[in-house]
Amino acid sequence: MLSPIARRRLHRFRHNRLGWVSLWLFGAILLLSLGAELVANDKPLLLSYQGELYSPALKRYTEQQFGGELPFQPDYRSTYVRRLIEAQGGWMLFAPIPFSADTPNYDLQVPTPSAPSTVNWLGTDDQGRDVLARVLYGTRVSLLFAFALTLLSVLIGVSAGALQGYHGGWVDLLGQRLLEVWSGMPVLYLLIILSGFVEPDFWWLLGILALFSWLTLVDVVRAEFLRGRNLEYVKAARALGLSDIQVMLRHILPNALNATLTYIPFMLTGAITTLTALDFLGFGMPAGSASLGELVTQGKQHLEAPWLGFTAFFALATILSLLVFVGDALREAFDPRR
């Protein structure tokens, strides 16, 4: 059951119509991107052959299993495979977008990048790949990266701020000096240097950025713990024999998390824009990966294909705007003056 304060905060958040609707829209985008294989896939979601059902989108099959000659995965969109399936009274159920993130459209009658059409709803890029499919898969990568980076930042930032604020003294003094040195490190230059030794990927970027992104929360949590450690109920908890860890987790951390929660949407936007910028500069995900930053690069390189730039702009603007609206609603809901 929610406490009266939590219920009032929830009521204030829901009363902010823009933030509440933005949360639902962002949740819909998140679910759509997580289920991208069910929306955009070059393999059938369901296939019937000789009275048996198959799921090529989830499992790999060979052409020989459907009466073909090759021991490789078939091209389910080809006329040859369709005839093999239909000859046995079978059928195939494709996703609404019959292209995956890396599937070229070999049936194009115009040069790439091609304009939007009934087959490719947002057109294709310079390699003939469906733009809408790449937006869905790229959005999933960006959101998962943002959530993972934000989670690591919260864990590290809250822990560091709690230790500094609760203990104070030389722990706080030494921690502040270390933070000043660490925050002065040029992150972009480090990424550029390290990219010459290793090929960047999802986990490599996540680890490097997690080393610096947690600095945002330290000051907020530290201030809450500095204030909370001198409150009467905290002193009473110490007098009753509770350990420092118990006092920090039970009595001070909940108040610090209230302040931290309002920063999370803005940390998500920062993580998304950082990954997009790195992909645009060529220091992000491996070449060929579906990402929003790669789509921005496509729009820059092909000014004669404005649908690429417009798609990248509206995709990023929509996601970032929704997160900002949610963050503003959270700040209003958790404002202690209300």
C-alpha positions as CSV (number, residue, x, y, z in Angstrom):
1,M,0.0,0.0,0.0
2,L,1.2,3.5,-0.8
3,S,1.7,6.0,1.9
4,P,-0.4,9.2,2.0
5,I,2.6,11.2,0.8
6,A,3.2,8.8,-2.1
7,R,-0.6,8.9,-3.0
8,R,-0.5,12.7,-3.1
9,R,2.6,12.6,-5.3
10,L,1.0,10.1,-7.7
11,H,-2.2,12.3,-7.8
12,R,-0.1,15.4,-8.7
13,F,1.7,13.5,-11.4
14,R,-1.5,12.2,-12.9
15,H,-3.0,15.6,-12.7
16,N,-0.2,16.9,-15.0
17,R,-1.9,15.7,-18.2
18,L,1.1,16.4,-20.4
19,G,3.4,14.3,-18.3
20,W,0.9,11.5,-17.8
21,V,0.1,11.2,-21.5
22,S,3.9,11.4,-22.3
23,L,4.6,8.5,-19.9
24,W,2.0,6.3,-21.7
25,L,3.3,7.3,-25.1
26,F,6.9,6.6,-24.1
27,G,5.8,3.2,-22.7
28,A,4.1,2.4,-26.0
29,I,7.3,3.3,-27.9
30,L,9.4,1.2,-25.6
31,L,7.1,-1.8,-26.0
32,L,7.0,-1.4,-29.7
33,S,10.8,-1.3,-30.0
34,L,11.3,-4.2,-27.6
35,G,9.0,-6.3,-29.9
36,A,10.6,-5.0,-33.1
37,E,10.9,-8.6,-34.4
38,L,7.2,-8.9,-34.3
39,V,6.7,-5.6,-36.3
40,A,9.6,-5.6,-38.7
41,N,11.1,-8.9,-39.8
42,D,12.1,-10.5,-43.1
43,K,11.2,-13.9,-41.8
44,P,7.6,-15.2,-41.3
45,L,6.2,-15.0,-37.8
46,L,4.3,-18.2,-38.5
47,L,4.6,-20.7,-41.3
48,S,2.5,-23.7,-42.1
49,Y,4.0,-26.6,-44.1
50,Q,2.5,-30.1,-44.5
51,G,0.2,-29.5,-41.6
52,E,2.9,-28.4,-39.2
53,L,3.5,-24.9,-37.8
54,Y,6.9,-23.3,-37.8
55,S,8.3,-20.0,-36.4
56,P,11.1,-18.9,-38.6
57,A,11.3,-15.6,-36.8
58,L,12.3,-17.4,-33.6
59,K,14.1,-20.5,-34.9
60,R,16.4,-21.2,-37.8
61,Y,15.3,-23.7,-40.5
62,T,17.0,-24.9,-43.7
63,E,15.6,-24.8,-47.2
64,Q,15.7,-28.6,-47.3
65,Q,13.1,-28.8,-44.5
66,F,10.6,-27.2,-46.9
67,G,11.4,-29.3,-50.0
68,G,14.3,-27.2,-51.3
69,E,17.9,-28.3,-52.2
70,L,20.2,-26.1,-50.1
71,P,21.1,-26.8,-46.4
72,F,20.9,-23.1,-45.6
73,Q,18.3,-20.7,-44.3
74,P,16.0,-19.8,-47.1
75,D,15.0,-16.4,-48.4
76,Y,11.3,-16.6,-47.3
77,R,10.4,-13.6,-49.5
78,S,11.6,-15.2,-52.7
79,T,9.2,-16.5,-55.3
80,Y,11.0,-19.9,-55.2
81,V,10.4,-20.5,-51.5
82,R,6.8,-19.3,-51.7
83,R,6.1,-21.8,-54.4
84,L,7.7,-24.6,-52.3
85,I,5.4,-23.7,-49.3
86,E,2.3,-23.2,-51.4
87,A,2.8,-26.5,-53.3
88,Q,2.2,-28.4,-50.0
89,G,-0.8,-26.3,-49.1
90,G,1.1,-24.1,-46.7
91,W,1.1,-20.4,-46.0
92,M,3.3,-17.8,-44.4
93,L,2.4,-14.9,-42.0
94,F,4.8,-12.0,-42.2
95,A,5.1,-9.0,-39.9
96,P,3.5,-5.7,-41.0
97,I,7.0,-4.6,-42.2
98,P,8.6,-7.5,-44.1
99,F,12.1,-6.2,-43.6
100,S,14.6,-6.5,-40.8
101,A,17.1,-3.9,-39.8
102,D,19.8,-5.2,-42.2
103,T,17.5,-6.5,-45.0
104,P,18.0,-4.8,-48.4
105,N,15.1,-4.4,-50.7
106,Y,16.4,-6.1,-53.9
107,D,13.2,-5.3,-55.8
108,L,13.7,-1.6,-55.9
109,Q,13.2,0.0,-59.3
110,V,14.9,3.3,-58.4
111,P,18.4,4.1,-57.2
112,T,19.0,4.2,-53.4
113,P,18.2,5.9,-51.2
114,S,14.6,5.5,-52.4
115,A,11.7,7.7,-51.5
116,P,8.8,6.5,-49.2
117,S,6.5,4.0,-50.9
118,T,3.8,1.5,-50.1
119,V,6.5,-1.1,-49.6
120,N,9.0,1.0,-47.7
121,W,6.9,3.4,-45.7
122,L,9.7,5.7,-44.8
123,G,11.9,4.9,-47.8
124,T,15.3,3.2,-47.8
125,D,18.8,4.3,-47.0
126,D,21.8,4.2,-49.3
127,Q,22.1,0.4,-49.0
128,G,18.4,-0.3,-49.8
129,R,17.5,-1.1,-46.1
130,D,14.1,-0.1,-44.8
131,V,14.3,3.1,-42.8
132,L,11.3,2.4,-40.6
133,A,12.7,-1.0,-39.6
134,R,16.0,0.5,-38.8
135,V,14.3,3.2,-36.7
136,L,12.5,0.5,-34.6
137,Y,15.7,-1.5,-34.0
138,G,17.8,1.6,-33.5
139,T,15.3,3.0,-31.0
140,R,15.5,-0.3,-29.0
141,V,19.3,-0.1,-28.9
142,S,19.2,3.6,-27.8
143,L,16.6,3.0,-25.1
144,L,18.2,-0.2,-23.7
145,F,21.6,1.6,-23.6
146,A,20.0,4.6,-21.9
147,F,18.3,2.4,-19.2
148,A,21.4,0.4,-18.6
149,L,23.6,3.5,-18.3
150,T,21.1,5.3,-16.1
151,L,20.9,2.2,-13.8
152,L,24.6,2.0,-13.4
153,S,24.9,5.8,-12.9
154,V,22.2,5.7,-10.1
155,L,23.9,2.8,-8.3
156,I,27.3,4.3,-8.4
157,G,26.2,8.0,-7.9
158,V,23.9,7.2,-5.0
159,S,26.5,5.0,-3.2
160,A,29.3,7.6,-3.6
161,G,27.0,10.5,-2.5
162,A,25.7,8.6,0.5
163,L,29.2,7.7,1.8
164,Q,30.3,11.3,1.5
165,G,27.3,12.9,3.0
166,Y,26.8,10.4,5.9
167,H,30.4,10.2,7.1
168,G,31.5,13.8,6.2
169,G,34.8,14.9,7.5
170,W,37.9,13.6,5.6
171,V,35.8,11.1,3.7
172,D,33.7,14.0,2.2
173,L,36.8,16.2,1.7
174,L,38.7,13.5,-0.1
175,G,35.7,12.5,-2.1
176,Q,35.1,16.0,-3.4
177,R,38.7,16.4,-4.5
178,L,38.6,13.1,-6.4
179,L,35.3,14.2,-8.0
180,E,36.8,17.4,-9.2
181,V,39.7,15.6,-10.8
182,W,37.5,12.9,-12.3
183,S,34.9,15.3,-13.7
184,G,37.7,17.2,-15.5
185,M,38.6,14.1,-17.6
186,P,37.9,14.7,-21.3
187,V,35.5,11.8,-22.0
188,L,35.2,12.3,-25.8
189,Y,39.0,12.4,-26.2
190,L,39.3,9.2,-24.2
191,L,36.7,7.5,-26.4
192,I,38.6,8.7,-29.5
193,I,41.9,7.4,-28.2
194,L,40.5,4.0,-27.0
195,S,38.6,3.5,-30.3
196,G,42.1,3.1,-31.9
197,F,42.8,0.1,-29.8
198,V,39.4,-1.7,-29.6
199,E,36.3,-1.8,-31.8
200,P,33.5,0.0,-30.0
201,D,30.4,-2.0,-29.2
202,F,27.4,-1.8,-26.9
203,W,29.1,-3.1,-23.7
204,W,32.4,-1.2,-24.3
205,L,30.6,2.1,-24.7
206,L,28.4,1.3,-21.7
207,G,31.4,0.6,-19.5
208,I,33.3,3.8,-20.6
209,L,30.4,6.1,-20.2
210,A,29.4,4.6,-16.9
211,L,32.7,5.7,-15.4
212,F,31.7,9.3,-15.8
213,S,27.9,9.6,-16.0
214,W,27.4,8.9,-12.3
215,L,28.8,12.3,-11.3
216,T,25.5,14.0,-11.9
217,L,23.8,12.5,-8.8
218,V,26.6,12.7,-6.3
219,D,26.0,16.3,-5.2
220,V,22.2,15.8,-4.8
221,V,22.5,12.6,-2.7
222,R,25.4,14.1,-0.7
223,A,23.3,17.1,0.2
224,E,20.4,14.9,1.4
225,F,22.7,12.8,3.5
226,L,24.5,15.8,5.0
227,R,21.1,17.2,6.0
228,G,19.6,13.9,7.1
229,R,22.4,12.7,9.3
230,N,21.7,15.5,11.8
231,L,17.9,15.0,12.1
232,E,16.5,13.8,15.4
233,Y,15.0,10.5,14.2
234,V,18.4,9.6,12.7
235,K,20.2,10.3,15.9
236,A,17.5,8.3,17.7
237,A,18.1,5.3,15.4
238,R,21.8,5.4,16.1
239,A,21.0,5.5,19.9
240,L,18.9,2.4,19.5
241,G,21.9,0.5,18.2
242,L,21.3,0.5,14.5
243,S,24.4,0.2,12.4
244,D,25.5,2.9,9.9
245,I,24.3,0.8,6.9
246,Q,20.8,0.3,8.5
247,V,20.5,4.0,9.3
248,M,21.5,4.9,5.7
249,L,19.2,2.4,4.0
250,R,16.1,2.8,6.2
251,H,16.1,6.4,7.3
252,I,18.0,8.6,4.9
253,L,18.2,6.9,1.5
254,P,14.4,7.0,0.9
255,N,14.5,10.9,1.1
256,A,17.6,10.9,-1.2
257,L,15.9,8.7,-3.7
258,N,12.9,11.1,-3.9
259,A,15.3,13.8,-5.2
260,T,17.1,11.3,-7.4
261,L,14.0,10.1,-9.1
262,T,13.3,13.4,-10.7
263,Y,16.7,13.3,-12.4
264,I,16.2,9.9,-14.1
265,P,14.2,11.1,-17.2
266,F,16.9,13.7,-17.9
267,M,19.7,11.2,-17.4
268,L,17.9,9.0,-20.0
269,T,17.8,11.9,-22.5
270,G,21.5,12.5,-21.9
271,A,22.3,8.9,-22.5
272,I,20.3,8.8,-25.7
273,T,21.9,12.0,-27.1
274,T,25.4,10.8,-26.1
275,L,25.0,7.5,-28.0
276,T,23.5,9.3,-31.0
277,A,26.3,11.8,-31.1
278,L,29.0,9.0,-30.8
279,D,27.3,7.1,-33.6
280,F,27.2,10.3,-35.7
281,L,30.9,10.9,-35.1
282,G,31.8,7.3,-35.9
283,F,32.9,6.3,-32.4
284,G,29.7,4.5,-31.4
285,M,28.1,1.2,-32.3
286,P,29.9,-1.0,-34.9
287,A,29.5,-0.1,-38.6
288,G,26.2,-1.3,-40.0
289,S,24.4,-1.4,-36.7
290,A,20.9,0.0,-36.6
291,S,21.1,3.3,-34.6
292,L,19.5,6.7,-34.6
293,G,23.0,8.3,-34.9
294,E,23.7,6.3,-38.1
295,L,20.4,7.5,-39.5
296,V,21.5,11.1,-38.8
297,T,24.7,10.4,-40.7
298,Q,22.7,9.1,-43.6
299,G,20.6,12.3,-43.6
300,K,23.8,14.4,-43.6
301,Q,25.4,12.5,-46.4
302,H,22.3,12.4,-48.6
303,L,20.8,15.8,-48.7
304,E,18.9,14.8,-51.9
305,A,16.9,12.3,-49.7
306,P,15.3,14.6,-47.1
307,W,13.1,11.8,-45.7
308,L,16.3,10.4,-44.0
309,G,17.0,13.6,-42.1
310,F,13.3,14.2,-41.2
311,T,12.9,10.7,-39.9
312,A,15.9,11.0,-37.7
313,F,14.9,14.4,-36.4
314,F,11.3,13.4,-35.6
315,A,12.3,10.1,-34.0
316,L,14.8,11.8,-31.7
317,A,12.6,14.8,-31.0
318,T,9.6,12.6,-30.1
319,I,11.6,10.4,-27.7
320,L,13.5,13.2,-26.0
321,S,10.4,15.5,-25.7
322,L,8.4,12.8,-24.0
323,L,11.1,12.1,-21.5
324,V,11.5,15.8,-20.8
325,F,7.7,16.2,-20.2
326,V,7.8,13.2,-17.9
327,G,10.7,14.6,-16.0
328,D,9.0,18.0,-15.5
329,A,5.9,16.2,-14.2
330,L,8.0,14.2,-11.7
331,R,9.7,17.4,-10.5
332,E,6.4,19.0,-9.9
333,A,5.0,15.9,-8.2
334,F,8.0,15.6,-5.8
335,D,8.3,19.4,-5.2
336,P,8.2,19.6,-1.3
337,R,6.8,23.1,-1.5
338,R,3.6,21.8,-3.0
